[in-house]
């Protein structure tokens, strides 16, 4: 049986039962194998742009003797077809610009996709804004700490909901939970801003003031 990292296990826990998934940027397909081994999904189409990653994925599939997994070389959603009947997309380990570009390029392929699960290391607020603008709402969010890095995992569902600036930046579900990892994330952000402030020359006082105001707003969220 496949043992997942904490990050991938968090993503797996968000996947709806009996889904047909497209795992974009699947790497070695560990997530897909785990989901199939645990009979959580019906089928996976695991895509990666790197041949080496897919070669290792094929070895993993054979080693674990799993069926209903279709490995495809693809840049984003290029090789996803309508008759694949995908209803859930997973994208993890990609940057915000890459994720948004992939989805925007093939928006027509999202017509029957009810759920999108995203894990990005950067620009999470931009991803929230983009997906909520194209007809998805934030169903769930989790923070996972692994190798001293805090990762954000977001589950979007088809539908509409309005969000304010704070909710788009920090996450409406995370703001509601306010757990220890969320607090640590905000504290790290404050410390990063303070380091930047200390290096800004006196001639750029306005930039310093703006960052200090930003830190005050973040500190309010910790209360």
Secondary structure as UniProt FT lines:
FT   HELIX           6..14
FT   TURN            17..18
FT   STRAND          19..24
FT   TURN            27..28
FT   HELIX           30..37
FT   TURN            38..39
FT   STRAND          41..48
FT   HELIX           51..64
FT   STRAND          69..73
FT   TURN            76..79
FT   HELIX           82..84
FT   STRAND          88..92
FT   HELIX           96..105
FT   HELIX           107..110
FT   TURN            111..112
FT   STRAND          115..120
FT   HELIX           124..133
FT   TURN            134..135
FT   STRAND          136..146
FT   TURN            147..148
FT   STRAND          149..158
FT   HELIX           165..170
FT   HELIX           172..177
FT   HELIX           180..199
FT   HELIX           202..204
FT   HELIX           205..221
//
